Amino acid sequence: MTTETILNASQIVLAVLLGASILLQARGTGLGAAFGGGGNVYRTKRGAEKKIFQLTIVLSILFFGVALVNALV
């Protein structure tokens, strides 16, 4: 396997995982929230919600890094 193949495969896997983690966070946002309604109050993330949020950040950094390396190779 060449480096290009490994980078392409890892970028695809990271893209799928990043998309899934973003979709898992999207619960609770409805049409009213899109127009500024809903009366949302700031609250802290706890438990699994916090872990998914942190995982999304890590996956996005990894995805950006792999995409940058893939573009330079």
N, CA, C and O atoms as a Maestro MAE file, in Angstrom:
{
 s_m_m2io_version
 :::
 2.0.0
}

f_m_ct {
 s_m_title
 :::
 protein
 m_atom[292] {
  # First column is atom index #
  i_m_mmod_type
  r_m_x_coord
  r_m_y_coord
  r_m_z_coord
  i_m_residue_number
  s_m_chain_name
  s_m_pdb_residue_name
  s_m_pdb_atom_name
  i_m_atomic_number
  :::
  1 25 0.846 -1.186 0.000 1 A "MET " " N  " 7
  2 3 0.000 0.000 0.000 1 A "MET " " CA " 6
  3 2 0.886 1.242 0.000 1 A "MET " " C  " 6
  4 15 1.875 1.329 0.728 1 A "MET " " O  " 8
  5 25 0.508 2.177 -0.821 2 A "THR " " N  " 7
  6 3 1.276 3.407 -0.901 2 A "THR " " CA " 6
  7 2 0.789 4.405 0.144 2 A "THR " " C  " 6
  8 15 -0.273 4.235 0.742 2 A "THR " " O  " 8
  9 25 1.578 5.435 0.346 3 A "THR " " N  " 7
  10 3 1.221 6.482 1.299 3 A "THR " " CA " 6
  11 2 -0.061 7.189 0.874 3 A "THR " " C  " 6
  12 15 -0.895 7.539 1.709 3 A "THR " " O  " 8
  13 25 -0.206 7.393 -0.417 4 A "GLU " " N  " 7
  14 3 -1.404 8.069 -0.930 4 A "GLU " " CA " 6
  15 2 -2.672 7.267 -0.631 4 A "GLU " " C  " 6
  16 15 -3.702 7.840 -0.276 4 A "GLU " " O  " 8
  17 25 -2.599 5.963 -0.772 5 A "THR " " N  " 7
  18 3 -3.745 5.100 -0.495 5 A "THR " " CA " 6
  19 2 -4.105 5.138 0.989 5 A "THR " " C  " 6
  20 15 -5.281 5.205 1.348 5 A "THR " " O  " 8
  21 25 -3.091 5.094 1.844 6 A "ILE " " N  " 7
  22 3 -3.332 5.144 3.284 6 A "ILE " " CA " 6
  23 2 -3.951 6.480 3.682 6 A "ILE " " C  " 6
  24 15 -4.881 6.523 4.488 6 A "ILE " " O  " 8
  25 25 -3.436 7.567 3.118 7 A "LEU " " N  " 7
  26 3 -3.989 8.893 3.434 7 A "LEU " " CA " 6
  27 2 -5.430 9.035 2.949 7 A "LEU " " C  " 6
  28 15 -6.275 9.592 3.650 7 A "LEU " " O  " 8
  29 25 -5.701 8.532 1.755 8 A "ASN " " N  " 7
  30 3 -7.070 8.609 1.230 8 A "ASN " " CA " 6
  31 2 -8.042 7.795 2.076 8 A "ASN " " C  " 6
  32 15 -9.143 8.254 2.380 8 A "ASN " " O  " 8
  33 25 -7.633 6.593 2.452 9 A "ALA " " N  " 7
  34 3 -8.498 5.740 3.262 9 A "ALA " " CA " 6
  35 2 -8.738 6.355 4.642 9 A "ALA " " C  " 6
  36 15 -9.863 6.344 5.142 9 A "ALA " " O  " 8
  37 25 -7.678 6.893 5.258 10 A "SER " " N  " 7
  38 3 -7.854 7.503 6.575 10 A "SER " " CA " 6
  39 2 -8.703 8.763 6.500 10 A "SER " " C  " 6
  40 15 -9.445 9.061 7.436 10 A "SER " " O  " 8
  41 25 -8.608 9.498 5.416 11 A "GLN " " N  " 7
  42 3 -9.435 10.697 5.263 11 A "GLN " " CA " 6
  43 2 -10.912 10.320 5.108 11 A "GLN " " C  " 6
  44 15 -11.781 11.010 5.641 11 A "GLN " " O  " 8
  45 25 -11.200 9.256 4.399 12 A "ILE " " N  " 7
  46 3 -12.581 8.799 4.250 12 A "ILE " " CA " 6
  47 2 -13.141 8.334 5.582 12 A "ILE " " C  " 6
  48 15 -14.269 8.671 5.941 12 A "ILE " " O  " 8
  49 25 -12.345 7.553 6.320 13 A "VAL " " N  " 7
  50 3 -12.799 7.067 7.635 13 A "VAL " " CA " 6
  51 2 -13.042 8.227 8.586 13 A "VAL " " C  " 6
  52 15 -14.051 8.253 9.291 13 A "VAL " " O  " 8
  53 25 -12.120 9.192 8.611 14 A "LEU " " N  " 7
  54 3 -12.290 10.357 9.480 14 A "LEU " " CA " 6
  55 2 -13.505 11.187 9.078 14 A "LEU " " C  " 6
  56 15 -14.198 11.726 9.941 14 A "LEU " " O  " 8
  57 25 -13.769 11.295 7.782 15 A "ALA " " N  " 7
  58 3 -14.930 12.053 7.320 15 A "ALA " " CA " 6
  59 2 -16.230 11.410 7.790 15 A "ALA " " C  " 6
  60 15 -17.153 12.105 8.215 15 A "ALA " " O  " 8
  61 25 -16.302 10.091 7.712 16 A "VAL " " N  " 7
  62 3 -17.505 9.382 8.150 16 A "VAL " " CA " 6
  63 2 -17.690 9.527 9.663 16 A "VAL " " C  " 6
  64 15 -18.795 9.796 10.136 16 A "VAL " " O  " 8
  65 25 -16.603 9.349 10.416 17 A "LEU " " N  " 7
  66 3 -16.691 9.481 11.873 17 A "LEU " " CA " 6
  67 2 -17.036 10.903 12.293 17 A "LEU " " C  " 6
  68 15 -17.810 11.104 13.228 17 A "LEU " " O  " 8
  69 25 -16.464 11.893 11.605 18 A "LEU " " N  " 7
  70 3 -16.764 13.294 11.913 18 A "LEU " " CA " 6
  71 2 -18.225 13.612 11.615 18 A "LEU " " C  " 6
  72 15 -18.888 14.285 12.405 18 A "LEU " " O  " 8
  73 25 -18.720 13.140 10.499 19 A "GLY " " N  " 7
  74 3 -20.132 13.350 10.160 19 A "GLY " " CA " 6
  75 2 -21.061 12.715 11.174 19 A "GLY " " C  " 6
  76 15 -22.068 13.309 11.559 19 A "GLY " " O  " 8
  77 25 -20.725 11.498 11.611 20 A "ALA " " N  " 7
  78 3 -21.554 10.817 12.608 20 A "ALA " " CA " 6
  79 2 -21.540 11.545 13.939 20 A "ALA " " C  " 6
  80 15 -22.578 11.661 14.590 20 A "ALA " " O  " 8
  81 25 -20.376 12.041 14.356 21 A "SER " " N  " 7
  82 3 -20.314 12.742 15.639 21 A "SER " " CA " 6
  83 2 -21.065 14.071 15.578 21 A "SER " " C  " 6
  84 15 -21.657 14.486 16.574 21 A "SER " " O  " 8
  85 25 -21.052 14.740 14.437 22 A "ILE " " N  " 7
  86 3 -21.812 15.980 14.288 22 A "ILE " " CA " 6
  87 2 -23.307 15.697 14.316 22 A "ILE " " C  " 6
  88 15 -24.069 16.432 14.944 22 A "ILE " " O  " 8
  89 25 -23.729 14.636 13.641 23 A "LEU " " N  " 7
  90 3 -25.152 14.292 13.630 23 A "LEU " " CA " 6
  91 2 -25.650 13.860 15.010 23 A "LEU " " C  " 6
  92 15 -26.812 14.090 15.343 23 A "LEU " " O  " 8
  93 25 -24.795 13.245 15.806 24 A "LEU " " N  " 7
  94 3 -25.195 12.861 17.161 24 A "LEU " " CA " 6
  95 2 -25.422 14.081 18.050 24 A "LEU " " C  " 6
  96 15 -26.210 14.023 18.993 24 A "LEU " " O  " 8
  97 25 -24.740 15.176 17.755 25 A "GLN " " N  " 7
  98 3 -24.907 16.393 18.535 25 A "GLN " " CA " 6
  99 2 -26.129 17.195 18.117 25 A "GLN " " C  " 6
  100 15 -26.575 18.056 18.875 25 A "GLN " " O  " 8
  101 25 -26.679 16.945 16.952 26 A "ALA " " N  " 7
  102 3 -27.712 17.787 16.376 26 A "ALA " " CA " 6
  103 2 -29.087 17.590 16.999 26 A "ALA " " C  " 6
  104 15 -30.055 18.195 16.539 26 A "ALA " " O  " 8
  105 25 -29.199 16.766 18.026 27 A "ARG " " N  " 7
  106 3 -30.518 16.553 18.633 27 A "ARG " " CA " 6
  107 2 -30.940 17.790 19.415 27 A "ARG " " C  " 6
  108 15 -30.102 18.503 19.967 27 A "ARG " " O  " 8
  109 25 -32.224 18.034 19.457 28 A "GLY " " N  " 7
  110 3 -32.746 19.159 20.222 28 A "GLY " " CA " 6
  111 2 -32.797 20.462 19.457 28 A "GLY " " C  " 6
  112 15 -33.251 21.464 20.009 28 A "GLY " " O  " 8
  113 25 -32.356 20.495 18.220 29 A "THR " " N  " 7
  114 3 -32.451 21.725 17.445 29 A "THR " " CA " 6
  115 2 -33.582 21.569 16.452 29 A "THR " " C  " 6
  116 15 -33.549 20.689 15.592 29 A "THR " " O  " 8
  117 25 -34.550 22.395 16.569 30 A "GLY " " N  " 7
  118 3 -35.704 22.309 15.689 30 A "GLY " " CA " 6
  119 2 -35.800 23.506 14.774 30 A "GLY " " C  " 6
  120 15 -34.869 24.307 14.684 30 A "GLY " " O  " 8
  121 25 -36.917 23.625 14.101 31 A "LEU " " N  " 7
  122 3 -37.133 24.731 13.181 31 A "LEU " " CA " 6
  123 2 -37.215 26.058 13.924 31 A "LEU " " C  " 6
  124 15 -36.791 27.089 13.401 31 A "LEU " " O  " 8
  125 25 -37.753 26.041 15.125 32 A "GLY " " N  " 7
  126 3 -37.841 27.271 15.913 32 A "GLY " " CA " 6
  127 2 -36.473 27.814 16.274 32 A "GLY " " C  " 6
  128 15 -36.290 29.030 16.328 32 A "GLY " " O  " 8
  129 25 -35.515 26.945 16.520 33 A "ALA " " N  " 7
  130 3 -34.174 27.385 16.863 33 A "ALA " " CA " 6
  131 2 -33.477 28.029 15.667 33 A "ALA " " C  " 6
  132 15 -32.589 28.865 15.834 33 A "ALA " " O  " 8
  133 25 -33.885 27.636 14.461 34 A "ALA " " N  " 7
  134 3 -33.268 28.204 13.266 34 A "ALA " " CA " 6
  135 2 -33.633 29.673 13.097 34 A "ALA " " C  " 6
  136 15 -32.881 30.436 12.490 34 A "ALA " " O  " 8
  137 25 -34.779 30.070 13.628 35 A "PHE " " N  " 7
  138 3 -35.220 31.455 13.516 35 A "PHE " " CA " 6
  139 2 -35.061 32.222 14.821 35 A "PHE " " C  " 6
  140 15 -35.657 33.285 14.999 35 A "PHE " " O  " 8
  141 25 -34.263 31.688 15.726 36 A "GLY " " N  " 7
  142 3 -33.975 32.407 16.959 36 A "GLY " " CA " 6
  143 2 -34.962 32.158 18.081 36 A "GLY " " C  " 6
  144 15 -34.839 32.771 19.141 36 A "GLY " " O  " 8
  145 25 -35.918 31.299 17.894 37 A "GLY " " N  " 7
  146 3 -36.902 31.030 18.936 37 A "GLY " " CA " 6
  147 2 -36.479 29.894 19.826 37 A "GLY " " C  " 6
  148 15 -35.357 29.398 19.724 37 A "GLY " " O  " 8
  149 25 -37.352 29.488 20.680 38 A "GLY " " N  " 7
  150 3 -37.098 28.334 21.516 38 A "GLY " " CA " 6
  151 2 -36.693 28.671 22.924 38 A "GLY " " C  " 6
  152 15 -36.781 27.809 23.798 38 A "GLY " " O  " 8
  153 25 -36.251 29.889 23.191 39 A "GLY " " N  " 7
  154 3 -35.886 30.286 24.534 39 A "GLY " " CA " 6
  155 2 -34.791 29.434 25.143 39 A "GLY " " C  " 6
  156 15 -34.866 29.074 26.318 39 A "GLY " " O  " 8
  157 25 -33.777 29.107 24.359 40 A "ASN " " N  " 7
  158 3 -32.691 28.277 24.877 40 A "ASN " " CA " 6
  159 2 -31.896 29.046 25.918 40 A "ASN " " C  " 6
  160 15 -31.604 30.230 25.746 40 A "ASN " " O  " 8
  161 25 -31.552 28.365 26.989 41 A "VAL " " N  " 7
  162 3 -30.750 28.942 28.052 41 A "VAL " " CA " 6
  163 2 -29.409 28.242 28.034 41 A "VAL " " C  " 6
  164 15 -29.339 27.038 27.788 41 A "VAL " " O  " 8
  165 25 -28.332 28.993 28.295 42 A "TYR " " N  " 7
  166 3 -27.003 28.396 28.304 42 A "TYR " " CA " 6
  167 2 -26.925 27.338 29.389 42 A "TYR " " C  " 6
  168 15 -27.354 27.552 30.523 42 A "TYR " " O  " 8
  169 25 -26.373 26.198 29.021 43 A "ARG " " N  " 7
  170 3 -26.169 25.136 29.994 43 A "ARG " " CA " 6
  171 2 -24.875 24.428 29.654 43 A "ARG " " C  " 6
  172 15 -24.423 24.451 28.509 43 A "ARG " " O  " 8
  173 25 -24.287 23.804 30.646 44 A "THR " " N  " 7
  174 3 -23.018 23.117 30.416 44 A "THR " " CA " 6
  175 2 -23.269 21.712 29.885 44 A "THR " " C  " 6
  176 15 -24.294 21.089 30.164 44 A "THR " " O  " 8
  177 25 -22.311 21.240 29.118 45 A "LYS " " N  " 7
  178 3 -22.397 19.876 28.595 45 A "LYS " " CA " 6
  179 2 -21.901 18.920 29.675 45 A "LYS " " C  " 6
  180 15 -20.911 19.194 30.354 45 A "LYS " " O  " 8
  181 25 -22.590 17.816 29.824 46 A "ARG " " N  " 7
  182 3 -22.213 16.837 30.843 46 A "ARG " " CA " 6
  183 2 -22.266 15.438 30.267 46 A "ARG " " C  " 6
  184 15 -23.022 15.163 29.336 46 A "ARG " " O  " 8
  185 25 -21.462 14.564 30.826 47 A "GLY " " N  " 7
  186 3 -21.514 13.147 30.489 47 A "GLY " " CA " 6
  187 2 -21.167 12.846 29.052 47 A "GLY " " C  " 6
  188 15 -20.160 13.317 28.523 47 A "GLY " " O  " 8
  189 25 -22.021 12.049 28.427 48 A "ALA " " N  " 7
  190 3 -21.786 11.596 27.053 48 A "ALA " " CA " 6
  191 2 -21.803 12.758 26.075 48 A "ALA " " C  " 6
  192 15 -21.073 12.746 25.084 48 A "ALA " " O  " 8
  193 25 -22.629 13.763 26.342 49 A "GLU " " N  " 7
  194 3 -22.706 14.928 25.455 49 A "GLU " " CA " 6
  195 2 -21.355 15.649 25.399 49 A "GLU " " C  " 6
  196 15 -20.932 16.098 24.334 49 A "GLU " " O  " 8
  197 25 -20.694 15.754 26.526 50 A "LYS " " N  " 7
  198 3 -19.387 16.408 26.586 50 A "LYS " " CA " 6
  199 2 -18.338 15.578 25.864 50 A "LYS " " C  " 6
  200 15 -17.494 16.128 25.156 50 A "LYS " " O  " 8
  201 25 -18.379 14.258 26.036 51 A "LYS " " N  " 7
  202 3 -17.414 13.372 25.373 51 A "LYS " " CA " 6
  203 2 -17.577 13.412 23.858 51 A "LYS " " C  " 6
  204 15 -16.585 13.416 23.129 51 A "LYS " " O  " 8
  205 25 -18.814 13.441 23.380 52 A "ILE " " N  " 7
  206 3 -19.061 13.520 21.937 52 A "ILE " " CA " 6
  207 2 -18.577 14.856 21.389 52 A "ILE " " C  " 6
  208 15 -18.031 14.917 20.287 52 A "ILE " " O  " 8
  209 25 -18.773 15.925 22.152 53 A "PHE " " N  " 7
  210 3 -18.308 17.253 21.755 53 A "PHE " " CA " 6
  211 2 -16.779 17.271 21.643 53 A "PHE " " C  " 6
  212 15 -16.234 17.797 20.673 53 A "PHE " " O  " 8
  213 25 -16.097 16.703 22.624 54 A "GLN " " N  " 7
  214 3 -14.639 16.643 22.598 54 A "GLN " " CA " 6
  215 2 -14.137 15.740 21.474 54 A "GLN " " C  " 6
  216 15 -13.135 16.045 20.827 54 A "GLN " " O  " 8
  217 25 -14.833 14.633 21.245 55 A "LEU " " N  " 7
  218 3 -14.470 13.736 20.152 55 A "LEU " " CA " 6
  219 2 -14.607 14.442 18.801 55 A "LEU " " C  " 6
  220 15 -13.783 14.239 17.910 55 A "LEU " " O  " 8
  221 25 -15.634 15.261 18.650 56 A "THR " " N  " 7
  222 3 -15.835 16.004 17.406 56 A "THR " " CA " 6
  223 2 -14.683 16.967 17.158 56 A "THR " " C  " 6
  224 15 -14.223 17.113 16.025 56 A "THR " " O  " 8
  225 25 -14.220 17.620 18.208 57 A "ILE " " N  " 7
  226 3 -13.091 18.544 18.073 57 A "ILE " " CA " 6
  227 2 -11.834 17.790 17.650 57 A "ILE " " C  " 6
  228 15 -11.122 18.233 16.748 57 A "ILE " " O  " 8
  229 25 -11.556 16.665 18.285 58 A "VAL " " N  " 7
  230 3 -10.373 15.873 17.959 58 A "VAL " " CA " 6
  231 2 -10.465 15.348 16.526 58 A "VAL " " C  " 6
  232 15 -9.486 15.404 15.781 58 A "VAL " " O  " 8
  233 25 -11.627 14.843 16.143 59 A "LEU " " N  " 7
  234 3 -11.792 14.320 14.779 59 A "LEU " " CA " 6
  235 2 -11.632 15.419 13.732 59 A "LEU " " C  " 6
  236 15 -11.063 15.180 12.667 59 A "LEU " " O  " 8
  237 25 -12.127 16.617 14.025 60 A "SER " " N  " 7
  238 3 -12.002 17.705 13.055 60 A "SER " " CA " 6
  239 2 -10.544 18.130 12.891 60 A "SER " " C  " 6
  240 15 -10.110 18.441 11.782 60 A "SER " " O  " 8
  241 25 -9.784 18.144 13.990 61 A "ILE " " N  " 7
  242 3 -8.360 18.480 13.897 61 A "ILE " " CA " 6
  243 2 -7.609 17.406 13.110 61 A "ILE " " C  " 6
  244 15 -6.779 17.724 12.259 61 A "ILE " " O  " 8
  245 25 -7.902 16.131 13.396 62 A "LEU " " N  " 7
  246 3 -7.261 15.042 12.656 62 A "LEU " " CA " 6
  247 2 -7.617 15.083 11.176 62 A "LEU " " C  " 6
  248 15 -6.756 14.880 10.320 62 A "LEU " " O  " 8
  249 25 -8.894 15.347 10.874 63 A "PHE " " N  " 7
  250 3 -9.329 15.413 9.483 63 A "PHE " " CA " 6
  251 2 -8.609 16.532 8.743 63 A "PHE " " C  " 6
  252 15 -8.149 16.341 7.617 63 A "PHE " " O  " 8
  253 25 -8.510 17.693 9.369 64 A "PHE " " N  " 7
  254 3 -7.824 18.816 8.741 64 A "PHE " " CA " 6
  255 2 -6.353 18.489 8.512 64 A "PHE " " C  " 6
  256 15 -5.802 18.802 7.457 64 A "PHE " " O  " 8
  257 25 -5.715 17.859 9.500 65 A "GLY " " N  " 7
  258 3 -4.301 17.494 9.359 65 A "GLY " " CA " 6
  259 2 -4.064 16.496 8.245 65 A "GLY " " C  " 6
  260 15 -3.136 16.655 7.452 65 A "GLY " " O  " 8
  261 25 -4.904 15.461 8.178 66 A "VAL " " N  " 7
  262 3 -4.756 14.454 7.125 66 A "VAL " " CA " 6
  263 2 -5.034 15.068 5.756 66 A "VAL " " C  " 6
  264 15 -4.351 14.744 4.784 66 A "VAL " " O  " 8
  265 25 -6.024 15.946 5.670 67 A "ALA " " N  " 7
  266 3 -6.328 16.589 4.392 67 A "ALA " " CA " 6
  267 2 -5.182 17.480 3.947 67 A "ALA " " C  " 6
  268 15 -4.864 17.541 2.760 67 A "ALA " " O  " 8
  269 25 -4.559 18.172 4.896 68 A "LEU " " N  " 7
  270 3 -3.417 19.033 4.565 68 A "LEU " " CA " 6
  271 2 -2.228 18.204 4.096 68 A "LEU " " C  " 6
  272 15 -1.587 18.549 3.102 68 A "LEU " " O  " 8
  273 25 -1.928 17.119 4.795 69 A "VAL " " N  " 7
  274 3 -0.828 16.245 4.391 69 A "VAL " " CA " 6
  275 2 -1.133 15.601 3.041 69 A "VAL " " C  " 6
  276 15 -0.246 15.470 2.199 69 A "VAL " " O  " 8
  277 25 -2.385 15.200 2.837 70 A "ASN " " N  " 7
  278 3 -2.780 14.589 1.574 70 A "ASN " " CA " 6
  279 2 -2.634 15.571 0.413 70 A "ASN " " C  " 6
  280 15 -2.285 15.162 -0.695 70 A "ASN " " O  " 8
  281 25 -2.891 16.840 0.645 71 A "ALA " " N  " 7
  282 3 -2.758 17.838 -0.403 71 A "ALA " " CA " 6
  283 2 -1.285 18.120 -0.734 71 A "ALA " " C  " 6
  284 15 -0.943 18.433 -1.874 71 A "ALA " " O  " 8
  285 25 -0.425 18.004 0.282 72 A "LEU " " N  " 7
  286 3 0.992 18.293 0.072 72 A "LEU " " CA " 6
  287 2 1.767 17.132 -0.520 72 A "LEU " " C  " 6
  288 15 2.834 17.327 -1.101 72 A "LEU " " O  " 8
  289 25 1.232 15.909 -0.376 73 A "VAL " " N  " 7
  290 3 1.925 14.718 -0.886 73 A "VAL " " CA " 6
  291 2 1.593 14.474 -2.332 73 A "VAL " " C  " 6
  292 15 2.086 13.515 -2.926 73 A "VAL " " O  " 8
  :::
 }
 m_bond[291] {
  # First column is bond index #
  i_m_from
  i_m_to
  i_m_order
  :::
  1 1 2 1
  2 2 3 1
  3 3 4 2
  4 3 5 1
  5 5 6 1
  6 6 7 1
  7 7 8 2
  8 7 9 1
  9 9 10 1
  10 10 11 1
  11 11 12 2
  12 11 13 1
  13 13 14 1
  14 14 15 1
  15 15 16 2
  16 15 17 1
  17 17 18 1
  18 18 19 1
  19 19 20 2
  20 19 21 1
  21 21 22 1
  22 22 23 1
  23 23 24 2
  24 23 25 1
  25 25 26 1
  26 26 27 1
  27 27 28 2
  28 27 29 1
  29 29 30 1
  30 30 31 1
  31 31 32 2
  32 31 33 1
  33 33 34 1
  34 34 35 1
  35 35 36 2
  36 35 37 1
  37 37 38 1
  38 38 39 1
  39 39 40 2
  40 39 41 1
  41 41 42 1
  42 42 43 1
  43 43 44 2
  44 43 45 1
  45 45 46 1
  46 46 47 1
  47 47 48 2
  48 47 49 1
  49 49 50 1
  50 50 51 1
  51 51 52 2
  52 51 53 1
  53 53 54 1
  54 54 55 1
  55 55 56 2
  56 55 57 1
  57 57 58 1
  58 58 59 1
  59 59 60 2
  60 59 61 1
  61 61 62 1
  62 62 63 1
  63 63 64 2
  64 63 65 1
  65 65 66 1
  66 66 67 1
  67 67 68 2
  68 67 69 1
  69 69 70 1
  70 70 71 1
  71 71 72 2
  72 71 73 1
  73 73 74 1
  74 74 75 1
  75 75 76 2
  76 75 77 1
  77 77 78 1
  78 78 79 1
  79 79 80 2
  80 79 81 1
  81 81 82 1
  82 82 83 1
  83 83 84 2
  84 83 85 1
  85 85 86 1
  86 86 87 1
  87 87 88 2
  88 87 89 1
  89 89 90 1
  90 90 91 1
  91 91 92 2
  92 91 93 1
  93 93 94 1
  94 94 95 1
  95 95 96 2
  96 95 97 1
  97 97 98 1
  98 98 99 1
  99 99 100 2
  100 99 101 1
  101 101 102 1
  102 102 103 1
  103 103 104 2
  104 103 105 1
  105 105 106 1
  106 106 107 1
  107 107 108 2
  108 107 109 1
  109 109 110 1
  110 110 111 1
  111 111 112 2
  112 111 113 1
  113 113 114 1
  114 114 115 1
  115 115 116 2
  116 115 117 1
  117 117 118 1
  118 118 119 1
  119 119 120 2
  120 119 121 1
  121 121 122 1
  122 122 123 1
  123 123 124 2
  124 123 125 1
  125 125 126 1
  126 126 127 1
  127 127 128 2
  128 127 129 1
  129 129 130 1
  130 130 131 1
  131 131 132 2
  132 131 133 1
  133 133 134 1
  134 134 135 1
  135 135 136 2
  136 135 137 1
  137 137 138 1
  138 138 139 1
  139 139 140 2
  140 139 141 1
  141 141 142 1
  142 142 143 1
  143 143 144 2
  144 143 145 1
  145 145 146 1
  146 146 147 1
  147 147 148 2
  148 147 149 1
  149 149 150 1
  150 150 151 1
  151 151 152 2
  152 151 153 1
  153 153 154 1
  154 154 155 1
  155 155 156 2
  156 155 157 1
  157 157 158 1
  158 158 159 1
  159 159 160 2
  160 159 161 1
  161 161 162 1
  162 162 163 1
  163 163 164 2
  164 163 165 1
  165 165 166 1
  166 166 167 1
  167 167 168 2
  168 167 169 1
  169 169 170 1
  170 170 171 1
  171 171 172 2
  172 171 173 1
  173 173 174 1
  174 174 175 1
  175 175 176 2
  176 175 177 1
  177 177 178 1
  178 178 179 1
  179 179 180 2
  180 179 181 1
  181 181 182 1
  182 182 183 1
  183 183 184 2
  184 183 185 1
  185 185 186 1
  186 186 187 1
  187 187 188 2
  188 187 189 1
  189 189 190 1
  190 190 191 1
  191 191 192 2
  192 191 193 1
  193 193 194 1
  194 194 195 1
  195 195 196 2
  196 195 197 1
  197 197 198 1
  198 198 199 1
  199 199 200 2
  200 199 201 1
  201 201 202 1
  202 202 203 1
  203 203 204 2
  204 203 205 1
  205 205 206 1
  206 206 207 1
  207 207 208 2
  208 207 209 1
  209 209 210 1
  210 210 211 1
  211 211 212 2
  212 211 213 1
  213 213 214 1
  214 214 215 1
  215 215 216 2
  216 215 217 1
  217 217 218 1
  218 218 219 1
  219 219 220 2
  220 219 221 1
  221 221 222 1
  222 222 223 1
  223 223 224 2
  224 223 225 1
  225 225 226 1
  226 226 227 1
  227 227 228 2
  228 227 229 1
  229 229 230 1
  230 230 231 1
  231 231 232 2
  232 231 233 1
  233 233 234 1
  234 234 235 1
  235 235 236 2
  236 235 237 1
  237 237 238 1
  238 238 239 1
  239 239 240 2
  240 239 241 1
  241 241 242 1
  242 242 243 1
  243 243 244 2
  244 243 245 1
  245 245 246 1
  246 246 247 1
  247 247 248 2
  248 247 249 1
  249 249 250 1
  250 250 251 1
  251 251 252 2
  252 251 253 1
  253 253 254 1
  254 254 255 1
  255 255 256 2
  256 255 257 1
  257 257 258 1
  258 258 259 1
  259 259 260 2
  260 259 261 1
  261 261 262 1
  262 262 263 1
  263 263 264 2
  264 263 265 1
  265 265 266 1
  266 266 267 1
  267 267 268 2
  268 267 269 1
  269 269 270 1
  270 270 271 1
  271 271 272 2
  272 271 273 1
  273 273 274 1
  274 274 275 1
  275 275 276 2
  276 275 277 1
  277 277 278 1
  278 278 279 1
  279 279 280 2
  280 279 281 1
  281 281 282 1
  282 282 283 1
  283 283 284 2
  284 283 285 1
  285 285 286 1
  286 286 287 1
  287 287 288 2
  288 287 289 1
  289 289 290 1
  290 290 291 1
  291 291 292 2
  :::
 }
}
